Amino acid sequence: MASPTLSPAPTAPMAELYEALLARIDSAAKRAGRSGDDINLVAVTKTHGPEVVREAVDAGMTCFGENKVQEAAWKIPLSPSCAHWQLIGHLQSNKARHAVRLFEVIHSVDSIKLFDTLEQAARQAGTRPEIYLELNVSGEPSKYGLSPEAAPEVVEHILNHAQALSLTGLMTMAPFDPEREHARPHFARLRQVQGELSARFGLDLPHLSMGMTNDFEVAIEEGATDVRIGTALFGARPKLSALRPAPDADTTSGML
């Protein structure tokens, strides 16, 4: 499949943008009495082509986030082999067997059914991805994710059935708001749920995936360990129709 047409790139070189972003991450971490080294930057390359991934790797980035399995399936083989990939978007059960082969971490597990499907797929594939539970702490009907009240039942099921998958964190998305401080209560709530689940199940849940370009500094101040940032690094996303590999240029080797 041909690479997508890119939107205009940010004016500064990517290495410069990356260094500036790391400085902001470090400052936010220090305000919370933490180290910037403890924050994992997931560079979101949704709708950007492999050439952007290569440029990002050259700038020093190593961890990349994709929203869709189908897009990742053709992009990953064309990207540098040193890149580490995480799925940050909603996952349908029928894509599970591909997801466990493509991604080291899946941020968006939001049901027992999806966990069971992923667990079976990972056993069959011989892979051992980490998973995060996605929680909808804001209660927005338009967002995916478990309610905080539903999380304990899912955690208990995972602990009783996981062999290939490892539950290591929680993820949420705050409602978009130009005023980033409005996201703070949602991030604080996820951290609270993390503590409640850890205490109830004696479970180590070290990762909190929360915060994007608009609000990642607030998320770090509230305990984020993984921030998902695309626009601040790569500019506005290209406007694309659905990505479908061409019949004579399918790089997925029949995966999708």
C-alpha positions, 0 to 999 in steps of 0.5 A, spaced: 500 500 500 502 506 498 504 511 504 499 516 506 500 523 503 502 527 509 499 534 512 504 539 513 510 538 518 511 542 524 516 548 522 521 545 527 526 539 526 523 533 529 529 532 533 528 539 536 520 538 537 522 531 541 527 535 545 522 540 547 517 535 549 522 531 553 523 538 557 516 539 558 515 532 560 521 533 565 518 539 568 511 536 569 514 530 573 519 535 577 513 539 579 510 532 582 516 530 585 518 525 580 523 524 574 522 525 567 525 518 566 519 515 569 515 517 563 514 513 557 512 517 551 508 514 546 509 517 539 502 517 536 503 516 528 496 514 527 495 516 519 502 518 518 507 513 514 513 509 515 517 515 513 515 519 519 516 513 523 523 513 521 524 520 522 522 519 529 527 514 530 532 518 527 530 523 532 531 518 538 524 516 539 523 508 540 515 507 542 510 508 537 502 508 538 497 506 533 489 506 533 488 501 528 490 494 527 489 494 520 493 501 519 499 498 523 499 491 520 502 494 513 506 500 517 510 496 522 513 492 516 515 498 513 518 501 519 525 501 523 525 494 526 528 497 533 521 501 534 516 498 539 509 498 538 503 499 542 495 499 541 492 505 544 485 505 540 479 501 541 480 494 539 474 489 536 475 482 538 475 480 531 482 483 530 485 480 537 489 475 533 493 480 529 493 485 535 497 480 539 502 479 534 503 486 532 503 490 539 507 489 545 502 493 549 495 493 548 492 499 552 484 498 550 482 492 554 475 494 556 471 487 557 471 480 559 470 478 552 475 482 549 480 479 554 478 472 553 479 473 546 486 476 546 488 471 551 486 465 547 490 469 541 496 470 545 496 463 547 496 460 540 501 465 537 506 464 543 506 472 544 506 475 551 503 482 551 502 487 556 495 489 557 492 495 560 484 496 562 481 502 559 476 506 564 471 511 562 472 515 568 468 521 565 462 517 564 461 520 557 457 515 553 461 517 546 467 514 550 469 506 550 471 503 557 469 500 563 466 504 569 470 504 575 465 500 578 465 495 573 473 494 573 474 489 580 470 484 576 474 484 570 480 484 574 478 478 578 477 474 572 483 476 569 487 474 575 484 467 575 485 466 567 491 470 565 497 465 562 499 469 556 497 476 558 500 480 563 495 486 566 500 492 568 496 498 568 490 502 566 488 507 561 483 513 560 481 519 556 479 525 559 474 529 555 477 534 550 477 541 553 481 547 551 482 548 559 487 543 560 486 543 568 479 541 567 482 534 565 485 534 572 479 530 576 479 525 571 486 523 571 486 523 579 480 519 579 484 514 575 490 514 580 485 513 585 482 507 582 489 504 581 490 504 588 483 501 590 485 495 585 492 494 587 490 494 595 484 490 593 487 484 589 494 485 592 496 487 585 502 491 582 499 496 577 505 500 575 502 504 569 497 509 568 496 511 561 493 518 560 494 525 557 495 527 550 498 533 547 493 538 550 493 535 557 499 531 558 503 535 563 496 535 568 496 528 567 504 527 569 502 531 575 497 526 577 501 520 576 501 518 568 507 513 566 505 513 559 503 519 555 500 519 548 502 524 544 502 525 536 500 532 534 505 536 538 510 532 534 508 530 527 503 536 526 496 535 524 494 528 522 493 527 514 485 527 512 485 520 509 479 515 507 479 508 510 486 505 509 485 499 505 491 495 502 491 495 495 491 487 492 497 488 489 501 491 494 499 488 501 504 488 506 501 484 511 502 477 508 495 475 509 494 478 516 488 482 514 
